[in-house]
Amino acid sequence: MGEARKQIAAPTARRARRRSHPEQKVKVLRSRVMCASPEVKAGSQQRQCANHAVDAWLQGVAMSWLRASGVLTEPRNQRCSRSVDHRVSGAPVAHGNADPRVTAVLGDGGLGAPGHVPTQGFDGVVITHNAADIAPAWREQLREGARLVVPLEMGGYTRSLTLVRRGDVLHCEHWTYCGFVRDRGAAARTAPALPLADGEVTVRWEDGEPGDPAGLEEALRGPRRELTTGLVVRGTFNFETLQVYAATTLPGFCRLTAREGSALVAQQDAAAMLSDGSLAYLTYRKVKDAPDPADRLTEFFIHAYGPAAEEVAERFAECVRVWDREVRESGYPPMTVHPAATIDDQLPPGDVLDKPSARLVFQWPGRTPAGALSLSAAGGQRA
């Protein structure tokens, strides 16, 4: 498998709802703050009304995020809406309720807002669609110390990140579980997917190159290996950090989806890994029921198929155990975003997830030398 992640050594979960994919658009908030947001796909008059409603809603979302981040503190801050669709950028004027603080222009969000960037850069950039990558323009058009808020996909899991610019590096200071519509602009990416068992099961790779699928059809039709992780939880349980932990530390990580009622795979959407012609995925089941949900017990298991099923299942189970021991109580890790051209020797210690335009370094507890961890520098935050 093409390595999208590697370890650099020192010298409940909630389900994000999939929605229709929009076209990308940009909002420039005055010449101080920029916001990139989606365009709704609809028909004629319905499309204009929907776009206008969503545009107003996203403007409110962006303002809330920026105020929470400390970017907007005074009413004098103004906004400029930039869209790839003239019917969107012109909607406020056409409907007679244009905000005098908003200037509407056309443009592509992946390029930022050239021509509207103040001398020192924007005070903030807010992206209000799921992004598979971090466009260089978003960082380059920020002033030093300013913030980029972006719902970023990592292994297909979306987290809204608040990133602070320090030179050419973005430092994460806040994580939020979220789900947005996906980008359909020039930077849109379709994840490679492999249907198996006549489409009953699909394996997809949200980051990196696809793994070798040889033998998977036969493996899925063969016996299933089941291994407990030893993780038993009571009541409602949040494992959102486990999703990102597995996606950024587990070699061969992929995602597995199955049709409802599948006889082959117990989980409809699962974290998975592919290695040595074998496939393993994470699942869970109730092991003790009770009238009070707080008294119910759930156990996490690994299901695996193929000639190396036992070994692959053990590797995945160990990933869960380490997360439970080292990460579960500490939350999200310090994380930095570096330009794609940064070589390994210039990266800090940590697990690296490569994107087309950026290299993300995660300093997970238990995987990064204690002396390299710096919450103040990288902005670690509890879940």
C-alpha distance (Angstrom), angle and dihedral (degrees) to the residues before:
residue distance angle dihedral
M1 . . .
G2 3.78 . .
E3 3.80 104.7 .
A4 3.80 111.9 -118.1
R5 3.80 90.1 167.3
K6 3.77 135.0 36.2
Q7 3.80 139.6 167.1
I8 3.80 114.6 -107.2
A9 3.80 109.7 -157.0
A10 3.81 124.5 -147.4
P11 4.57 115.0 -105.2
T12 37.73 5.4 25.4
A13 2.91 60.0 152.2
R14 3.73 103.8 -144.2
R15 3.78 115.7 -139.6
A16 3.80 115.7 -124.2
R17 3.78 110.0 -133.7
R18 3.81 116.0 -121.9
R19 3.78 113.3 -131.2
S20 3.78 136.9 -177.6
H21 3.78 111.4 -67.5
P22 3.81 114.7 -110.2
E23 3.74 134.1 -156.7
Q24 3.76 113.7 -104.6
K25 3.78 122.1 -108.0
V26 3.78 136.7 174.4
K27 3.74 133.4 -130.0
V28 3.76 118.2 -165.2
L29 3.77 109.8 -158.3
R30 3.80 101.0 -143.0
S31 3.80 105.7 -62.4
R32 3.78 87.1 -59.1
V33 3.81 107.0 65.4
M34 3.81 131.9 24.5
C35 3.80 126.9 -156.2
A36 3.82 126.6 -169.5
S37 3.79 114.4 -159.8
P38 3.82 139.8 163.5
E39 3.76 134.1 -94.5
V40 3.80 118.9 -133.2
K41 3.79 117.5 -125.7
A42 3.80 110.9 -134.0
G43 3.76 138.8 125.4
S44 3.83 130.7 -77.6
Q45 3.82 112.2 -65.9
Q46 3.81 93.1 6.4
R47 3.80 88.8 54.4
Q48 3.81 93.1 52.2
C49 3.81 92.3 50.6
A50 3.79 93.2 44.8
N51 3.78 92.3 48.2
H52 3.79 91.7 49.7
A53 3.81 92.5 49.3
V54 3.79 93.5 47.1
D55 3.80 91.2 44.6
A56 3.80 90.5 55.9
W57 3.81 92.3 45.5
L58 3.80 93.3 49.4
Q59 3.78 90.7 47.7
G60 3.81 87.7 57.0
V61 3.81 91.9 46.9
A62 3.78 91.0 50.1
M63 3.79 92.4 49.6
S64 3.81 91.6 49.6
W65 3.80 91.9 51.0
L66 3.78 93.1 47.0
R67 3.78 93.4 48.8
A68 3.82 90.3 48.3
S69 3.80 88.7 51.6
G70 3.78 91.7 50.1
V71 3.81 93.9 -114.9
L72 3.80 96.2 116.2
T73 3.77 115.4 44.3
E74 3.81 103.7 142.1
P75 3.82 132.2 56.1
R76 3.81 91.2 -128.3
N77 3.83 91.3 76.1
Q78 3.78 106.8 109.0
R79 3.79 134.9 -160.8
C80 3.76 137.5 -139.5
S81 3.81 117.7 -160.2
R82 3.81 115.7 -144.9
S83 3.80 121.2 -172.7
V84 3.80 137.9 170.3
D85 3.83 88.3 -135.0
H86 3.81 118.6 68.2
R87 3.82 89.5 -153.8
V88 3.79 88.7 62.4
S89 3.79 97.7 43.4
G90 3.79 90.7 47.3
A91 3.80 97.1 42.7
P92 3.84 98.4 93.4
V93 3.80 91.5 53.4
A94 3.81 93.1 43.7
H95 3.80 91.1 51.8
G96 3.80 91.8 48.6
N97 3.80 96.3 -122.4
A98 3.78 102.8 97.3
D99 3.78 114.2 156.5
P100 3.82 108.2 -125.2
R101 3.81 88.1 -139.0
V102 3.84 91.7 59.6
T103 3.79 125.7 82.0
A104 3.82 114.5 -170.7
V105 3.81 120.1 -146.3
L106 3.81 137.1 159.3
G107 3.80 123.4 -107.2
D108 3.81 150.3 120.5
G109 3.80 116.8 -91.7
G110 3.77 94.7 -144.5
L111 3.81 88.8 66.3
G112 3.78 93.9 50.2
A113 3.78 114.2 -140.0
P114 3.81 109.6 -49.0
G115 3.77 111.0 -173.1
H116 3.79 92.1 30.5
V117 3.81 100.5 63.2
P118 3.82 113.3 118.0
T119 3.80 119.0 -131.6
Q120 3.81 94.8 -95.4
G121 3.81 95.0 34.6
F122 3.79 133.6 -105.1
D123 3.79 121.4 -41.4
G124 3.79 88.4 -135.6
V125 3.80 144.6 -7.0
V126 3.82 122.4 -150.8
I127 3.80 122.6 -169.0
T128 3.80 113.7 -162.1
H129 3.78 100.7 -172.2
N130 3.80 130.5 67.1
A131 3.80 108.3 -87.0
A132 3.79 123.2 -156.4
D133 3.82 90.6 -166.3
I134 3.80 140.6 18.2
A135 3.79 109.2 -111.5
P136 3.82 112.8 -134.8
A137 3.82 90.3 -130.9
W138 3.79 91.3 63.5
R139 3.79 90.4 60.8
E140 3.80 97.5 35.5
Q141 3.81 93.4 53.0
L142 3.81 93.7 51.1
R143 3.77 119.7 95.3
E144 3.80 117.5 -123.6
G145 3.81 109.7 -76.9
A146 3.81 93.5 15.0
R147 3.80 123.6 127.6
L148 3.78 135.8 -114.3
V149 3.82 115.9 -160.8
V150 3.82 111.5 -162.8
P151 3.83 135.2 163.0
L152 3.81 96.5 -134.2
E153 3.79 126.0 -168.6
M154 3.81 115.6 -136.4
G155 3.77 113.2 -179.6
G156 3.79 86.3 -17.7
Y157 3.82 93.3 -56.4
T158 3.80 114.7 117.7
R159 3.77 124.9 -141.3
S160 3.78 125.6 170.2
L161 3.80 105.8 -127.2
T162 3.79 128.2 -162.6
L163 3.80 105.4 -150.6
V164 3.79 125.3 -171.6
R165 3.81 119.8 -152.1
R166 3.78 117.0 -126.0
G167 3.77 108.2 168.7
D168 3.81 109.5 -54.6
V169 3.81 92.3 -22.4
L170 3.80 128.2 85.9
H171 3.81 115.8 -148.3
C172 3.80 119.2 -155.6
E173 3.79 114.2 -130.4
H174 3.80 101.2 166.0
W175 3.85 139.6 27.7
T176 3.80 127.4 -163.9
Y177 3.81 127.8 -178.7
C178 3.81 107.2 -124.3
G179 3.77 147.4 140.3
F180 3.81 129.3 -143.5
V181 3.77 138.2 167.8
R182 3.80 112.7 -76.2
D183 3.78 126.9 -107.1
R184 3.79 116.2 -97.2
G185 3.78 97.4 175.9
A186 3.79 126.7 104.5
A187 3.82 90.3 -64.3
A188 3.81 94.4 53.7
R189 3.79 114.0 130.0
T190 3.78 130.8 -161.3
A191 3.79 110.2 -148.8
P192 3.82 114.1 -127.4
A193 3.81 108.8 -108.3
L194 3.79 134.6 -171.3
P195 3.84 119.1 -156.7
L196 3.80 113.2 -149.5
A197 3.81 134.8 -174.1
D198 3.80 93.6 24.1
G199 3.78 91.5 -49.3
E200 3.80 95.9 -51.8
V201 3.80 90.1 117.7
T202 3.82 129.3 29.9
V203 3.79 128.5 -166.4
R204 3.80 117.3 -161.0
W205 3.79 136.2 -179.3
E206 3.81 112.9 -144.3
D207 3.82 93.1 -179.4
G208 3.79 131.4 27.5
E209 3.78 127.8 4.5
P210 3.83 124.9 -40.2
G211 3.79 117.3 -92.6
D212 3.80 125.2 -121.5
P213 3.82 107.0 -78.1
A214 3.82 95.1 -168.1
G215 3.80 111.1 137.9
L216 3.80 96.9 6.1
E217 3.80 95.1 117.2
E218 3.78 90.7 54.4
A219 3.81 91.8 42.4
L220 3.82 93.3 55.4
R221 3.81 90.5 51.9
G222 3.80 91.2 51.8
P223 3.82 131.9 74.8
R224 3.78 120.3 -52.8
R225 3.79 121.8 -128.4
E226 3.83 114.5 -145.8
L227 3.78 121.4 -162.9
T228 3.78 128.3 176.0
T229 3.79 117.4 -133.1
G230 3.79 91.1 -151.7
L231 3.80 89.7 -121.1
V232 3.82 110.5 131.1
V233 3.80 117.6 171.2
R234 3.77 133.9 -170.7
G235 3.80 125.9 -132.6
T236 3.79 122.2 -26.2
F237 3.77 109.7 -1.5
N238 3.80 130.7 -166.3
F239 3.80 114.1 -147.8
E240 3.80 99.6 161.4
T241 3.81 92.3 124.8
L242 3.81 89.6 54.1
Q243 3.81 89.5 61.2
V244 3.80 92.8 55.4
Y245 3.81 92.6 38.9
A246 3.81 92.3 55.8
A247 3.81 92.5 43.1
T248 3.81 92.5 54.1
T249 3.82 102.7 36.5
L250 3.80 108.0 30.9
P251 3.83 114.8 89.6
G252 3.80 111.2 -133.2
F253 3.81 93.2 22.3
C254 3.81 116.3 171.6
R255 3.79 139.7 148.4
L256 3.78 126.6 -103.6
T257 3.80 126.6 -156.0
A258 3.79 128.9 -178.7
R259 3.75 136.6 -173.5
E260 3.78 116.5 -98.6
G261 3.79 108.8 -87.9
S262 3.80 94.0 19.3
A263 3.81 113.0 171.2
L264 3.82 91.1 -155.2
V265 3.81 103.8 51.0
A266 3.80 125.9 34.7
Q267 3.82 96.8 -158.8
Q268 3.82 122.4 65.3
D269 3.82 94.4 -155.4
A270 3.79 118.2 15.3
A271 3.77 144.6 162.5
A272 3.80 106.6 -110.3
M273 3.79 144.2 172.2
L274 3.79 133.3 -146.9
S275 3.80 122.1 -153.3
D276 3.81 138.3 147.1
G277 3.79 93.8 -0.2
S278 3.81 90.5 -54.4
L279 3.79 133.4 110.3
A280 3.81 128.8 -151.2
Y281 3.79 131.1 178.8
L282 3.79 138.7 -175.5
T283 3.79 119.3 -113.0
Y284 3.79 138.6 156.3
R285 3.77 139.9 -157.4
K286 3.76 139.1 -169.1
V287 3.80 111.1 -96.2
K288 3.79 97.2 176.6
D289 3.77 126.8 29.8
A290 3.78 124.7 -159.7
P291 3.82 138.0 170.6
D292 3.79 89.3 -115.1
P293 3.84 111.1 62.5
A294 3.80 89.2 -145.8
D295 3.82 89.2 65.5
R296 3.81 96.7 51.2
L297 3.80 118.5 108.1
T298 3.81 125.6 -144.2
E299 3.80 125.5 -169.2
F300 3.81 126.8 -157.8
F301 3.80 118.7 -134.3
I302 3.78 138.3 179.5
H303 3.80 119.1 -133.9
A304 3.81 115.2 -162.5
Y305 3.79 138.5 -179.6
G306 3.79 134.4 -168.0
P307 3.80 140.7 45.6
A308 3.83 93.1 -55.1
A309 3.82 94.9 39.4
E310 3.80 95.0 124.9
E311 3.80 94.2 50.8
V312 3.81 94.9 43.2
A313 3.80 91.7 47.2
E314 3.81 90.6 51.6
R315 3.83 91.7 51.0
F316 3.78 91.6 51.2
A317 3.80 92.4 45.2
E318 3.81 90.3 51.1
C319 3.81 89.1 52.5
V320 3.82 88.5 56.5
R321 3.80 92.4 46.4
V322 3.80 93.2 50.9
W323 3.79 90.4 48.1
D324 3.81 90.2 50.6
R325 3.81 91.6 48.7
E326 3.81 101.3 39.3
V327 3.81 110.1 19.4
R328 3.79 111.7 25.0
E329 3.80 95.8 83.4
S330 3.80 97.4 33.9
G331 3.82 98.1 55.4
Y332 3.80 126.9 -155.7
P333 3.80 118.1 4.6
P334 3.80 133.2 -122.6
M335 3.81 105.5 -85.4
T336 3.79 135.1 -175.5
V337 3.81 132.4 -167.4
H338 3.81 118.2 -143.0
P339 3.82 132.4 -175.1
A340 3.80 113.1 -88.4
A341 3.81 91.9 -114.3
T342 3.82 92.8 61.4
I343 3.82 109.4 119.2
D344 3.80 122.1 -135.2
D345 3.80 94.0 -106.3
Q346 3.80 90.2 59.0
L347 3.81 94.5 52.0
P348 3.80 123.2 91.8
P349 3.82 118.2 -113.9
G350 3.79 113.4 -77.9
D351 3.79 146.5 81.5
V352 3.80 113.3 -49.2
L353 3.79 125.4 -144.6
D354 3.80 111.1 -171.7
K355 3.79 121.7 -146.5
P356 3.84 124.5 -178.5
S357 3.83 92.0 -101.3
A358 3.79 103.5 21.6
R359 3.79 146.4 33.9
L360 3.80 116.1 -136.9
V361 3.82 119.0 -155.7
F362 3.82 118.3 -161.0
Q363 3.80 119.0 -165.0
W364 3.80 100.0 -158.0
P365 3.82 117.9 -174.9
G366 3.79 110.7 -105.3
R367 3.81 92.8 24.4
T368 3.79 101.2 60.0
P369 3.83 124.2 59.8
A370 3.80 109.2 -99.8
G371 3.80 92.0 -122.8
A372 3.82 90.7 57.6
L373 3.80 94.2 56.0
S374 3.79 113.5 96.9
L375 3.79 117.4 169.1
S376 3.78 91.5 -178.5
A377 3.80 92.7 53.6
A378 3.80 99.4 40.1
G379 3.76 101.1 28.1
G380 3.80 103.6 -122.0
Q381 3.79 114.9 -168.6
R382 3.78 137.0 -170.0
A383 3.78 117.6 -112.9
